[in-house]
Amino acid sequence: MRTDEFITRILPLKDNLLRVAFRITGNADRSEQIVQDVMLKVWNERAAWIVIEDLPSYCLMVTRNMALETVNLKKKRTESFVVR
């Protein structure tokens, strides 16, 4: 996978990925960070793009999973500080 393919296939997904991340996290800054992490992950796994049938769906799935993971981590941290 070359840089120009990344630019034409992955970067146009950014707005959709941001919307998904924001719906889950409710935080614009956190959503931006998640999408940035997704872009890096997808770029680093570019050799596997050949076997991924639907790259946009894959990116959405990774975004959703990272956003949910972020929310769950925040929830666990908050719960650990609650005095019982």
N, C-alpha and C positions, 0 to 999 in steps of 0.2 A: 504494500500500500504506500502510495506516494503522498506527499503533502497536498498536491492539488486535488487528489481524490478525497482526502479528509475535508478540505475546504468545501468541496461541492456536495459531499454526501452527509457529513456530520454537522458542520457548523450551521447549516440552515435549520437544524432541529433545536437550536438553542432556546428559542422562545417557548416552544412547546415543553421542553424539559424544565424550564424555569417555572412555567405555570403548574406543572405537576408537583415540583418540589415545594412551591409556595402553598399549594392547596394542602399539602401534608404538614408542612412545618409552620405556616403562618408567619414566617419571618423572611423578609426579602434578602437580608445579608446572608443568612444561613442558606437560603435557596441558591444564591449566586455561588457560594462556596461549594455546594453539592454539585451543581452543574459543572463547575470548573474541575472538580474531582472526577466526575463522569467523563468529561472530555479527555483528561489525562489517562484515565483507565482504558478508554476505548483506543486512544492513540497507542498506548503501550501494548495493547493486544491486537494491533493491526494485522499481524500474521494470521490470526484466527478468523479474520473477516471472511475468508474464503468459505468456511464451513457454516457461518451464520447466515441463515436463509433470509431473515428480515431484520436488517440492521437498525432501522428506526424503532422497531418494537423492542429490540435488544437494548437500545439506549434508554427507552422509556422504562423498561423493567429495571435496569441498573439504577436509574434515577429514583424510581419508586422505592427500591430496596434501601438505597443509601439514605433517603429522606426518612423512611420509617425507622431505620437504625439510629439516626440522629435523634429523632423524637423519643425513642425508647431509652437511649442513653441519658438524655436530659431528664426524663421522667424518673429513671433509677437514681440519678444523682440527687434530684429533688427529694425523693422518698427517703434517701439515706440521711438527709439532714432533718427530717421531721422527728421531733421528740415524741416518744410514745409513753 
